[in-house]
Amino acid sequence: MIRGRTTDDGAVEFYDSVTGNVVFAIDADGVVGDSVTWDNVTGKPATFPPTIGTTATTAKAGDYQPTAANISDATAVGRSVLTAADAAAARTAVGAGTSSLALGTTASTAAAGNHTHPGLTADQAAGTGSVRTLGTGATQAAAGNHSHSGLMSGSASAMADSTATDVPGLVTDFNNLLAALRTRGVISGA
């Protein structure tokens, strides 16, 4: 392999990294040394120029333009997409837009985009089936800043693990836990 290096006097040398021999050098006055012959170049192909052809041991020409048929591991669908004349033909090649689903009103058909549901209230109109008016009624939606007064207010006291060794001790620890949950609003009642 040919490598380059700079010498102490500022010249640039190109040398064979295997043998260490300087192939040529450039100093302030230009190239120093003899020109390089083909025989002096290491790491070159066995034949040059390479043989142009279509086999595994030949090279493709520089202007080679493969066709879809030249891609040996492409599927028929893949080659059809590559050779499609336009986007519509490409969609057809992959089966897009070729659904057999029919429009209708049964469980096995699809509803048209302008389909409506008769009998729905105004806030359940077509296209807004999940939209509800804001409010506090049973059929209304709560606002994002809605809160339930009295629930989950404050913070519960920290409760240590029970160390009770008898039933009366467990009852006391359990009642303390219930009191903390009531204070926090998790449960109500006494």
MARDO-711137 format. One record per atom (N, C-alpha, C): atom name; residue number from 1; y, z, x. Coordinates in steps of 0.001 Angstrom, whole numbers, plus 500000, padded with zeros to 6 digits. Layout:
<bases>
   atom    nr    north       up     east
     CA   NUM        Y        Z        X
...
</bases>
This chain:
<bases>
   atom    nr    north       up     east
      N     1   498840   500000   500844
     CA     1   500000   500000   500000
      C     1   501237   500000   500900
      N     2   502199   499207   500541
     CA     2   503440   499134   501313
      C     2   504396   500201   500804
      N     3   504959   500964   501721
     CA     3   505914   502020   501377
      C     3   507167   501832   502221
      N     4   508237   502452   501794
     CA     4   509495   502357   502533
      C     4   509929   503699   503061
      N     5   510730   503672   504146
     CA     5   511285   504902   504708
      C     5   512563   504561   505471
      N     6   513414   505543   505629
     CA     6   514655   505356   506382
      C     6   514479   505978   507759
      N     7   514925   505252   508786
     CA     7   514809   505758   510166
      C     7   516046   506563   510521
      N     8   515998   507234   511685
     CA     8   517124   508054   512139
      C     8   518392   507236   512346
      N     9   518244   505959   512721
     CA     9   519436   505137   512964
      C     9   519910   504414   511696
      N    10   519330   504755   510525
     CA    10   519799   504195   509268
      C    10   519100   502934   508824
      N    11   518166   502438   509603
     CA    11   517431   501238   509198
      C    11   516409   501619   508123
      N    12   515988   500643   507361
     CA    12   514948   500841   506357
      C    12   513712   500097   506831
      N    13   512594   500814   506880
     CA    13   511344   500201   507304
      C    13   510370   500165   506133
      N    14   509617   499079   506055
     CA    14   508522   498968   505093
      C    14   507247   498937   505908
      N    15   506330   499857   505578
     CA    15   505140   500000   506403
      C    15   503886   500059   505536
      N    16   502770   499749   506161
     CA    16   501461   499820   505523
      C    16   501031   501277   505550
      N    17   500859   501885   504372
     CA    17   500530   503310   504328
      C    17   499124   503602   504823
      N    18   498278   502590   504926
     CA    18   496921   502789   505426
      C    18   496917   502794   506943
      N    19   497564   501780   507526
     CA    19   497535   501651   508990
      C    19   498739   502290   509659
      N    20   499837   502465   508921
     CA    20   501063   502999   509511
      C    20   501902   501937   510195
      N    21   501408   500693   510258
     CA    21   502144   499614   510928
      C    21   503358   499202   510109
      N    22   504494   499011   510787
     CA    22   505703   498541   510130
      C    22   505513   497066   509806
      N    23   505712   496702   508537
     CA    23   505571   495325   508103
      C    23   506863   494585   508388
      N    24   507984   495186   507988
     CA    24   509281   494665   508377
      C    24   510318   495759   508212
      N    25   511497   495551   508804
     CA    25   512569   496542   508759
      C    25   513887   495835   508505
      N    26   514818   496586   507955
     CA    26   516155   496066   507709
      C    26   517130   497018   508382
      N    27   517968   496464   509270
     CA    27   519019   497283   509861
      C    27   520356   496712   509421
      N    28   521437   497160   510029
     CA    28   522768   496709   509630
      C    28   522931   495205   509789
      N    29   522169   494587   510694
     CA    29   522284   493149   510926
      C    29   521320   492333   510061
      N    30   520469   492980   509294
     CA    30   519536   492244   508448
      C    30   518099   492549   508816
      N    31   517173   491643   508456
     CA    31   515750   491832   508678
      C    31   515449   491795   510167
      N    32   514636   492757   510595
     CA    32   514219   492822   511987
      C    32   512719   492551   512013
      N    33   512260   491751   512915
     CA    33   510835   491509   513064
      C    33   510428   490182   512465
      N    34   509140   489932   512557
     CA    34   508587   488674   512079
      C    34   508445   488689   510565
      N    35   508361   487521   509997
     CA    35   508107   487428   508567
      C    35   506664   487860   508300
      N    36   506402   488257   507083
     CA    36   505090   488753   506694
      C    36   504241   487579   506224
      N    37   503017   487517   506726
     CA    37   502098   486480   506263
      C    37   501212   487067   505176
      N    38   500623   486179   504364
     CA    38   499743   486594   503289
      C    38   498583   487429   503814
      N    39   498088   487103   504962
     CA    39   496960   487830   505538
      C    39   497332   489261   505910
      N    40   498610   489532   506177
     CA    40   499047   490875   506566
      C    40   499299   491796   505369
      N    41   499277   491264   504174
     CA    41   499521   492082   502981
      C    41   498219   492753   502569
      N    42   498266   494077   502393
     CA    42   497065   494813   501982
      C    42   497147   495131   500490
      N    43   496010   495376   499881
     CA    43   495951   495750   498481
      C    43   496227   494603   497524
      N    44   496132   493384   497994
     CA    44   496407   492220   497142
      C    44   495143   491807   496404
      N    45   495282   491014   495307
     CA    45   494093   490541   494595
      C    45   493219   489664   495492
      N    46   491948   489591   495157
     CA    46   491020   488777   495953
      C    46   491397   487304   495905
      N    47   491860   486840   494766
     CA    47   492306   485450   494665
      C    47   493729   485437   494141
      N    48   494511   484557   494698
     CA    48   495882   484416   494226
      C    48   496280   482973   494313
      N    49   496862   482420   493350
     CA    49   497129   483037   492051
      C    49   495840   483211   491270
      N    50   495830   484123   490299
     CA    50   494603   484342   489530
      C    50   494253   483112   488696
      N    51   492996   483019   488349
     CA    51   492533   481916   487509
      C    51   492936   482185   486070
      N    52   493583   481197   485458
     CA    52   494004   481328   484067
      C    52   492851   480896   483176
      N    53   492567   481690   482145
     CA    53   491479   481352   481249
      C    53   491390   482291   480075
      N    54   490242   482342   479442
     CA    54   490065   483146   478232
      C    54   488901   484106   478336
      N    55   488381   484327   479528
     CA    55   487236   485224   479682
      C    55   487702   486580   480185
      N    56   486779   487523   480278
     CA    56   487104   488870   480732
      C    56   487496   488913   482208
      N    57   487154   487885   482989
     CA    57   487458   487891   484423
      C    57   488597   486943   484785
      N    58   489281   486410   483783
     CA    58   490415   485525   484045
      C    58   491674   486120   483429
      N    59   492802   485587   483835
     CA    59   494083   486083   483349
      C    59   494625   485183   482245
      N    60   495440   485763   481368
     CA    60   496117   484989   480334
      C    60   497372   484389   480953
      N    61   497753   483231   480472
     CA    61   498972   482592   480957
      C    61   500180   483409   480529
      N    62   501258   483319   481268
     CA    62   502472   484072   480970
      C    62   503070   483748   479621
      N    63   502843   482560   479100
     CA    63   503384   482173   477802
      C    63   502351   482310   476676
      N    64   501263   483037   476931
     CA    64   500204   483213   475944
      C    64   500733   483971   474733
      N    65   500479   483473   473541
     CA    65   500878   484123   472300
      C    65   499643   484270   471422
      N    66   499090   485459   471352
     CA    66   497865   485652   470574
      C    66   498115   485448   469085
      N    67   497116   485028   468384
     CA    67   497171   484919   466929
      C    67   496403   486090   466343
      N    68   496503   486266   465039
     CA    68   495779   487349   464372
      C    68   494279   487217   464616
      N    69   493773   485996   464686
     CA    69   492340   485770   464905
      C    69   491903   486227   466293
      N    70   492846   486319   467256
     CA    70   492506   486745   468613
      C    70   492314   488258   468729
      N    71   492687   489005   467722
     CA    71   492545   490458   467767
      C    71   491151   490786   467259
      N    72   490241   490978   468186
     CA    72   488820   491067   467845
      C    72   488464   492295   467022
      N    73   489208   493393   467146
     CA    73   488838   494587   466398
      C    73   489672   494774   465135
      N    74   490448   493760   464737
     CA    74   491228   493842   463506
      C    74   490325   493539   462313
      N    75   490576   494228   461215
     CA    75   489824   493955   459981
      C    75   490413   492720   459307
      N    76   489704   492211   458332
     CA    76   490201   491061   457579
      C    76   491521   491409   456899
      N    77   491628   492635   456375
     CA    77   492872   493061   455727
      C    77   494000   493126   456760
      N    78   493709   493673   457936
     CA    78   494720   493751   458991
      C    78   495217   492374   459403
      N    79   494298   491431   459565
     CA    79   494707   490069   459927
      C    79   495519   489429   458798
      N    80   495182   489728   457545
     CA    80   495941   489193   456415
      C    80   497367   489739   456398
      N    81   497527   491008   456748
     CA    81   498875   491583   456814
      C    81   499674   490893   457927
      N    82   499042   490675   459076
     CA    82   499730   490032   460201
      C    82   500153   488607   459885
      N    83   499400   487919   459064
     CA    83   499697   486518   458775
      C    83   500399   486327   457440
      N    84   500739   487409   456760
     CA    84   501399   487307   455456
      C    84   502749   486609   455612
      N    85   503040   485725   454673
     CA    85   504287   484952   454718
      C    85   505502   485805   454396
      N    86   505331   486843   453598
     CA    86   506462   487689   453225
      C    86   505936   489066   452812
      N    87   506861   489958   452429
     CA    87   506482   491326   452071
      C    87   505557   491349   450860
      N    88   505813   490487   449901
     CA    88   504961   490455   448706
      C    88   503525   490097   449077
      N    89   503351   489133   449985
     CA    89   502005   488744   450414
      C    89   501336   489881   451188
      N    90   502106   490638   451969
     CA    90   501550   491781   452704
      C    90   501092   492862   451725
      N    91   501899   493119   450683
     CA    91   501491   494109   449672
      C    91   500214   493662   448974
      N    92   500130   492383   448671
     CA    92   498924   491854   448033
      C    92   497720   492031   448950
      N    93   497919   491818   450261
     CA    93   496810   491938   451217
      C    93   496227   493343   451244
      N    94   497071   494354   451063
     CA    94   496580   495733   451101
      C    94   496298   496283   449707
      N    95   496500   495447   448689
     CA    95   496189   495870   447330
      C    95   497278   496685   446669
      N    96   498481   496720   447248
     CA    96   499576   497467   446634
      C    96   500085   496705   445427
      N    97   500349   497416   444346
     CA    97   500875   496770   443150
      C    97   499822   496047   442341
      N    98   498551   496330   442625
     CA    98   497486   495639   441886
      C    98   496694   496609   441027
      N    99   497346   497692   440605
     CA    99   496650   498686   439792
      C    99   496249   498092   438448
      N   100   495117   498496   437942
     CA   100   494667   498037   436635
      C   100   495037   499044   435548
      N   101   495841   500056   435882
     CA   101   496249   501054   434920
      C   101   497183   500422   433893
      N   102   496842   500554   432632
     CA   102   497626   499949   431553
      C   102   498593   500961   430970
      N   103   499724   500463   430453
     CA   103   500680   501319   429758
      C   103   500163   501574   428356
      N   104   500418   502777   427848
     CA   104   499974   503101   426506
      C   104   500264   504536   426160
      N   105   499561   505048   425162
     CA   105   499803   506414   424681
      C   105   498542   507258   424659
      N   106   497492   506815   425331
     CA   106   496246   507573   425345
      C   106   496079   508296   426677
      N   107   495067   509111   426769
     CA   107   494815   509882   427984
      C   107   494453   509005   429167
      N   108   493985   507792   428929
     CA   108   493572   506914   430029
      C   108   494617   505845   430344
      N   109   495813   505969   429772
     CA   109   496881   505004   430054
      C   109   498093   505728   430602
      N   110   499022   504973   431137
     CA   110   500231   505551   431709
      C   110   501391   505365   430744
      N   111   502284   506337   430700
     CA   111   503462   506244   429834
      C   111   504517   505385   430515
      N   112   505222   504599   429726
     CA   112   506313   503783   430249
      C   112   507448   504683   430705
      N   113   508287   504161   431565
     CA   113   509398   504947   432093
      C   113   510397   505391   431047
      N   114   510499   504691   429932
     CA   114   511436   505070   428876
      C   114   510738   505820   427737
      N   115   509574   506349   427988
     CA   115   508794   507068   426992
      C   115   509524   508327   426542
      N   116   509486   508634   425274
     CA   116   510088   509863   424744
      C   116   509025   510674   424021
      N   117   509334   511941   423777
     CA   117   508448   512844   423046
      C   117   509162   513263   421767
      N   118   508825   512672   420646
     CA   118   509503   513037   419404
      C   118   509208   514486   419021
      N   119   510193   515120   418413
     CA   119   510002   516486   417947
      C   119   510399   517556   418940
      N   120   510827   517169   420135
     CA   120   511243   518170   421112
      C   120   512677   518603   420816
      N   121   513017   519829   421193
     CA   121   514384   520295   421031
      C   121   515277   519574   422020
      N   122   516588   519711   421817
     CA   122   517544   518977   422651
      C   122   517362   519290   424133
      N   123   517065   520555   424481
     CA   123   516912   520899   425895
      C   123   515540   520527   426431
      N   124   514697   519932   425599
     CA   124   513400   519437   426027
      C   124   513344   517915   425921
      N   125   514490   517268   425896
     CA   125   514557   515812   425693
      C   125   513803   515076   426788
      N   126   513508   513804   426523
     CA   126   512741   512986   427467
      C   126   513347   513055   428857
      N   127   512514   513268   429841
     CA   127   512956   513331   431234
      C   127   513452   514698   431633
      N   128   513587   515634   430691
     CA   128   514073   516971   431024
      C   128   513134   518040   430485
      N   129   511864   517740   430398
     CA   129   510894   518659   429820
      C   129   510872   520022   430473
      N   130   511235   520133   431747
     CA   130   511209   521422   432409
      C   130   512607   522018   432538
      N   131   513617   521371   431970
     CA   131   514984   521865   432058
      C   131   515266   522727   430838
      N   132   515735   523913   431058
     CA   132   516070   524838   429986
      C   132   517514   525287   430164
      N   133   518130   525675   429037
     CA   133   519482   526228   429128
      C   133   519379   527614   429738
      N   134   520469   528038   430387
     CA   134   520496   529366   430988
      C   134   520805   530393   429914
      N   135   520177   531524   430004
     CA   135   520438   532595   429052
      C   135   519457   533717   429234
      N   136   519409   534574   428210
     CA   136   518524   535738   428293
      C   136   517450   535714   427218
      N   137   517376   534626   426460
     CA   137   516367   534518   425405
      C   137   514995   534171   425958
      N   138   513986   534303   425099
     CA   138   512602   534063   425508
      C   138   512344   532612   425883
      N   139   513143   531658   425347
     CA   139   512931   530241   425655
      C   139   513997   529697   426595
      N   140   514774   530575   427212
     CA   140   515830   530155   428125
      C   140   515465   530534   429552
      N   141   516118   529868   430493
     CA   141   515877   530142   431908
      C   141   516888   531151   432419
      N   142   516476   531974   433358
     CA   142   517374   532952   433968
      C   142   518132   532303   435114
      N   143   519383   532680   435289
     CA   143   520191   532156   436383
      C   143   519631   532640   437715
      N   144   519945   531919   438786
     CA   144   519444   532268   440113
      C   144   519879   533634   440598
      N   145   521025   534116   440100
     CA   145   521510   535432   440528
      C   145   521147   536520   439510
      N   146   520249   536224   438595
     CA   146   519827   537168   437563
      C   146   519048   538323   438193
      N   147   519294   539516   437672
     CA   147   518521   540662   438154
      C   147   518054   541472   436955
      N   148   517038   542254   437144
     CA   148   516519   543137   436105
      C   148   517004   544536   436433
      N   149   517949   545007   435644
     CA   149   518519   546322   435939
      C   149   517441   547388   435855
      N   150   517504   548302   436777
     CA   150   516585   549415   436789
      C   150   515298   549156   437542
      N   151   514988   547910   437812
     CA   151   513757   547615   438536
      C   151   514057   547425   440013
      N   152   513194   547926   440823
     CA   152   513241   547732   442270
      C   152   514606   548094   442849
      N   153   515224   549109   442324
     CA   153   516510   549527   442870
      C   153   516269   550620   443897
      N   154   517111   550672   444885
     CA   154   516971   551679   445917
      C   154   515763   551409   446783
      N   155   515331   552430   447488
     CA   155   514155   552268   448327
      C   155   513243   553463   448122
      N   156   511979   553219   448188
     CA   156   511002   554289   448010
      C   156   510942   555141   449260
      N   157   510659   556400   449039
     CA   157   510492   557299   450181
      C   157   509268   556877   450976
      N   158   509330   557080   452253
     CA   158   508168   556793   453090
      C   158   507056   557748   452707
      N   159   505874   557238   452583
     CA   159   504742   558052   452184
      C   159   503727   558057   453324
      N   160   503450   559235   453798
     CA   160   502454   559367   454864
      C   160   501060   559237   454261
      N   161   500096   558843   455060
     CA   161   498712   558791   454612
      C   161   498270   560191   454179
      N   162   497451   560220   453156
     CA   162   496959   561501   452663
      C   162   496051   562153   453709
      N   163   496255   563442   453865
     CA   163   495371   564213   454759
      C   163   494626   565284   453962
      N   164   494648   565097   452621
     CA   164   494000   566091   451740
      C   164   492516   566175   452045
      N   165   492025   567396   451933
     CA   165   490598   567631   452187
      C   165   489869   568111   450943
      N   166   490644   568244   449817
     CA   166   490016   568649   448561
      C   166   490702   567932   447412
      N   167   490146   568070   446212
     CA   167   490660   567368   445029
      C   167   492084   567809   444691
      N   168   492407   569085   444693
     CA   168   493795   569466   444376
      C   168   494794   568845   445370
      N   169   494429   568739   446619
     CA   169   495313   568110   447613
      C   169   495494   566624   447334
      N   170   494407   565937   446939
     CA   170   494504   564520   446578
      C   170   495389   564324   445351
      N   171   495279   565212   444363
     CA   171   496095   565126   443155
      C   171   497573   565252   443524
      N   172   497893   566179   444384
     CA   172   499282   566372   444820
      C   172   499798   565121   445526
      N   173   499016   564566   446473
     CA   173   499432   563353   447196
      C   173   499593   562175   446244
      N   174   498667   562054   445272
     CA   174   498727   560948   444309
      C   174   499972   561069   443428
      N   175   500267   562271   442952
     CA   175   501451   562486   442117
      C   175   502732   562203   442901
      N   176   502778   562530   444179
     CA   176   503935   562219   445015
      C   176   504120   560707   445143
      N   177   503012   559977   445267
     CA   177   503076   558513   445341
      C   177   503593   557930   444031
      N   178   503088   558437   442902
     CA   178   503565   557961   441603
      C   178   505064   558225   441445
      N   179   505540   559378   441857
     CA   179   506967   559710   441750
      C   179   507804   558746   442588
      N   180   507332   558404   443785
     CA   180   508072   557464   444637
      C   180   508103   556081   444008
      N   181   507004   555638   443387
     CA   181   506958   554333   442725
      C   181   507886   554303   441513
      N   182   507980   555434   440765
     CA   182   508914   555486   439624
      C   182   510355   555426   440127
      N   183   510657   556153   441171
     CA   183   512015   556142   441728
      C   183   512414   554733   442159
      N   184   511484   554010   442690
     CA   184   511745   552651   443169
      C   184   511801   551643   442010
      N   185   511301   552046   440831
     CA   185   511331   551155   439698
      C   185   510107   550263   439592
      N   186   509078   550534   440385
     CA   186   507866   549745   440340
      C   186   507086   550066   439056
      N   187   507079   551336   438679
     CA   187   506452   551744   437438
      C   187   507446   552597   436676
      N   188   507185   552762   435394
     CA   188   508091   553597   434597
      C   188   507271   554664   433875
      N   189   507967   555619   433272
     CA   189   507292   556645   432482
      C   189   506879   557824   433332
      N   190   506470   558829   432614
     CA   190   506079   560064   433305
      C   190   504618   560340   433130
</bases>
